[in-house]
Amino acid sequence: MKRRIARAAVELIDKEATILLDNSSTACFLAEMLAPRAGRLTAITFSLEVTQILTGAGRSHRVILPGGE
């Protein structure tokens, strides 16, 4: 079910979009589907797993991993 949600969501996200991804399994599935896409996606996330997925794809996606206290 969560993969189907991610598949539907990926169709709504532009290649140059800025998105916010949480620390959930659905966000990880979405990141896996977005990672190989062309374009320069900007993702803001607190998830190390989402960060690894998007930066490990060999694409020029921008990932912002905010720090905290």
Backbone torsions as a table, in degrees:
resi	resn	phi	psi	omega
1	MET	NA	-43.8	-177.8
2	LYS	-68.2	-33.8	175.5
3	ARG	-66.2	-36.9	177.8
4	ARG	-65.7	-38.8	176.4
5	ILE	-62.3	-45.3	179.3
6	ALA	-63.1	-41.1	178.2
7	ARG	-61.8	-40.4	178.5
8	ALA	-68.4	-40.5	-178.3
9	ALA	-67.8	-37.5	-176.9
10	VAL	-61.5	-29.8	179.2
11	GLU	-70.4	-19.4	-177.8
12	LEU	-93.7	-7.0	-174.1
13	ILE	-101.5	121.6	178.7
14	ASP	-68.4	153.0	-178.0
15	LYS	-63.4	-23.2	-178.8
16	GLU	-109.8	17.9	-173.9
17	ALA	-72.1	160.3	168.4
18	THR	-111.7	124.5	-176.3
19	ILE	-129.8	160.0	175.2
20	LEU	-116.0	122.4	179.5
21	LEU	-117.0	131.4	179.1
22	ASP	-84.2	-169.0	-178.8
23	ASN	-102.0	71.8	-177.6
24	SER	-135.3	164.0	178.5
25	SER	-65.8	-35.9	178.3
26	THR	-63.8	-40.7	177.4
27	ALA	-63.4	-37.2	177.4
28	CYS	-66.1	-42.4	176.9
29	PHE	-63.0	-40.9	178.8
30	LEU	-64.6	-43.6	178.3
31	ALA	-60.3	-40.2	178.1
32	GLU	-61.1	-35.7	-179.7
33	MET	-80.0	-29.0	179.2
34	LEU	-82.1	-31.0	-173.0
35	ALA	-53.1	-47.3	-176.7
36	PRO	-80.4	-4.0	-178.0
37	ARG	-70.0	147.5	174.9
38	ALA	-71.6	164.8	179.9
39	GLY	105.0	178.5	179.7
40	ARG	-121.1	86.7	177.6
41	LEU	-76.3	141.5	171.8
42	THR	-112.8	123.9	-179.8
43	ALA	-120.6	131.8	173.5
44	ILE	-107.9	125.3	-176.1
45	THR	-153.3	153.0	172.3
46	PHE	-99.6	0.4	-174.2
47	SER	-92.8	121.6	175.3
48	LEU	-66.3	-34.8	179.6
49	GLU	-65.5	-44.9	177.1
50	VAL	-61.9	-41.5	178.1
51	THR	-59.1	-47.1	-179.9
52	GLN	-62.6	-40.7	-179.2
53	ILE	-63.2	-47.9	-175.6
54	LEU	-73.9	-35.4	-179.5
55	THR	-82.4	-20.3	-178.9
56	GLY	-86.1	2.0	-174.9
57	ALA	-84.5	-8.0	-178.9
58	GLY	76.4	11.8	177.8
59	ARG	-100.4	175.1	-178.1
60	SER	-98.7	32.9	177.3
61	HIS	-65.5	146.0	178.4
62	ARG	-102.1	129.4	179.2
63	VAL	-122.1	127.4	177.4
64	ILE	-109.0	121.1	-179.3
65	LEU	-115.6	92.8	-176.5
66	PRO	-63.7	144.7	175.2
67	GLY	-86.0	178.7	179.3
68	GLY	-149.4	-177.7	179.0
69	GLU	-91.6	NA	NA
